[in-house]
Amino acid sequence: MSSSDTEPAESPRSADIEAADQEFDDLDDADLKDAEDYDDEPEPRSSASRMLVLVAAMLVMLLVGAAGGVVVTLSRNGADTPPDTSSVDVGFAQDMRVHHLQAVTMAGIERDRTTDPVLRGIAFDIESTQLAQSSEMAGWLTVWEQPDLPPAGGGHMAWMSEGGTHSHSNGEGGRTTGTVQRMPGMATTQELNQLRKLSGRDLDVLFLQLMLRHHQGGLEMAEYGAQHASEGHVRNLAAKIVTSQQNESDLMAKYLQQRGGKPLPHP
């Protein structure tokens, strides 16, 4: 950002995005334990109105998502026994919320700091969509009387193991039938800190690399949820995530190539 005699205004942020960052701090595992709230790059005063509109739009989507999750779950559960802690539905919702909330953080960094209008647009789309979906899943978990995040230090993806008979990615390029401490595609603390420090083309390339890998890593979980969740609305959202993230991955791969970058190794 260029300096001037006029002190720039602090960029407004959604309280819900700050809460998402705080949820990372509250989890004591390898995925999230060191992820702190990032310091926003100051924005010029002329951008304040635009930022307020963006924040307001995300707040609306957040509230609609949470309310929709509660209403849909109540209307479809009826007298049925809700999914329990060991179910695909609960495990998918909790783990995908963690995965989504990191994407919200990365997209927010890019949205605030990039000077590329194309990438600002896709960052806002990812941020708003995944924040709304995260809120919808939190609504389900509330109705099911389950925590809205997995237990700290308990690992992830056990709900995909089918009692140790089904293998899934171990988040490190291999396969496992047990839990993992870092879900596939999740950025490390060092990578997030690097993203916060960059600007210009370097910022854009690293954002595309990290978000492309993040989307690729989340696909296996979404595909499994779409096929194996017991609740229809859970399968439906998981299938939507598969479609949207595949489409966004294709776009980001193209944008990355156009900017002279190469994808990171597939998670």
N, C-alpha and C positions, 0 to 999 in steps of 0.2 A: 504494500500500500504506500502511496506517496505521502510525504509529510507536507504540512502547510501550517500557516499561522493560526488557522481555525482548528480548534481541538475537535476531533471527530467524535460523534456520538457513539455510545455503546450500543452494539447490535442487540435488539430485543430477542429473547429466546422463549420458546414455549416452555411453561413450567412442566408440562408432561414429558418433554424431551429431557429436561434436567432430571426428572424423576426416573426416566429410563436409564440415564447414566448412573444414577444413584443405585438402581437395582443391580448394576454391574458390581458396584462396590460392596453390596451386601452379600454377594456370593463369594465364598472362599474356595474357589477351585481354579485350575490352570487356565480356564477360558477367560475368567473375568476378574481375578483377585486384584490386579493392579490397575485396572482401567478406571481412570479418574475423569471427572468432568473436565472437558477441554475448555481452554480460554478462547473466547471468540475474538477473531480479528476485528478491530473497530471498523465500522462502516461509515461512509460519509453521511452527513445529515440528509442529503437528497435521497438516500435509499431508505430512510426510516419508514415512509408510508408503505413502500413495497414490502418491507419486512413485516410490518404489522399485519398486512393482508395475508401474507403467507402463514404467519403464526395463527391468526384467527381461523384460517381455512383448516389447518391441522388440528386445532382444538375441536372444531365442529366434527371432523372425521373421527377423532378420538372418542368423543362422546357418543356419536352414532354407532361406532363399532362396538363399544362396550355395551350399550343398551341393546343393540341388535343381538349380540351374543347371549345376553341374558334372556331376552324374549324368545329367541329361536330355541334355546335349550329348554326353557320352561314349557313351551308349547309342544315340543316333541317328546320330552321325557314322560310327561304325564305321571302315571303311577309306576312306570318302569323303574327298576333299580338302576341308579346312575353308575357310570363307569367308576371302577375303583382305582386305587393307587397303582396297581400292577398292570392296568389296561393299556392298550395301544393309544386309546383316546387321550388319557391323562398324560402319559409320557410324551406323546407327540405335541400336545398343547404346551406343556411346560418347556420342553427342549426347544421347540420352534420359537417360543417367545424369546428365549435367551438369544437364539440365532438372529431373529428379527431385530432385537433391540441393538445388537452391535451394528447391523446394517443401518439402522436409523442414525446411530452416532456417526458412522463414516459418511453417510449421505449428507448429514448436517454440516460436517466439516467442509465438504466439497461445495455444497450450496452456498455457504457463507463466504468462501474464499476464492472460488474460481472466477476468472474473468471470461470464461467461455460460456455463452448463452445456451448452447446445445447441452453441455454437460450440467449446467445449472438446472436445466429442465429435467433431465433424467434423474439427477440427484433428488430433486423435489418430488418427482413421481415415486421413487423408491422410498424416500423418507415418509411420505404421507400414506402410501399404500401399506407399508409394513407396520407403521404405527397403528393404523386402523385395524389391521388383521391381528396384531398383538393384543389390542384392546378387546376384540371379539373373542379371542381365545381366553383372555382373563375373565370375560363374562361367563364362558362355559365353566371354567374352573370354580368360579364363585358358586354357581348353581350346584355343582357336583360336590361342594364343600371340600375342595382340594386347594393346596397352596398354589399361588399363581406363578411360582418359580420352583424348579427342582430343589431338593435339599442341598444345602451347601456342602461341598466336598463329596457328594454321593455319586458323582459321575453321571454320564449321559448315555442314552441310546440302549439301555437294558431292555426297553419295550420292543426293540427290534430283534432280540436274540432268540425268541421262541424257546425259552428254557435251555439255551445253549446249543441249539440245533441249527440256528440261522446265522450266517456271518454277515457282517456289514463293515463299512470302512472304520478303521481305527483312528482316523484323523491325521495319520502320519504316512499315508501312502500304502498301508497294508490292510489286512482284514483281521477281524476278531469276532468272537461270539459272546463277548462280555461287554462291560461298560467301558467308556472312554472318558478321559479327563478333558480332552479338547475336541469338540465336534469338528467334523470335516469343514474346511473352508474358513474357520474362524481366524481372524487376524491375531497376531501376538501383541503384547503390550508394546514391544519395541516398534513393531510396524505401525501401530496407532500413533505412537509418539512421533515417529518420523512423518506420518501424514499431516499431523498438526503443525509441523515446522516448515513444511514446503509451501511454495507458491508457484504460480505460472504453469508452464508446461510440465515441470517435474511433479507438481501436485496432481495435475490432471492424469498423467500417466500412472502414477502410483495408485490413485483412487480407482481407475479403471482396472488395474491389475488386481487390487485387493477385492473389489466388489465382484469382478468376474469370478475369481476363485471362490468367493463367499457364496455366490449363487450356485456354482457348480457343486459345492459341498453340501448345500441344503437340499439339492434335488433328490438324493437317495432317501432322505427322511420323508420328504413330501410324497414321493412315489409310494413308499411303504405305508404311510398313513392313508393315502388314497385307496390302497388295495385292502388294508387290514383293519382299519378302525371300525368299531361296531356301530357308531352313530352316523347317520346319513349326512348330517350337516358338517361333521368333521371330515368325512371322505370328500365332500363337495369342496370345502375350503382347501384341503390338501391338493386336490386336482387343479384348482385355480392357481395355487402357488406354483405347481409344476409348469403349467402353461405360461404364466406371466414371467417366471424366471428364465425359462428357456428362451422366450422372445427377447427379454432384456439382455440375456447373455449373448445372443447373436448380435444385437446392436452394439454392446460394449466391446465385443471382439472387433467389430468393424471400426469403431471409434479409436480403439487402441492402435490398430494397424495404421489408421490415417495419421496418428500423432507420433508414429515411429516407435511405438512400444511393442513388447512381446508379452504374451500371457505368462503368468507364473505356472510352475508345474501343477498338473491337475491334482486336487486333494485326494 
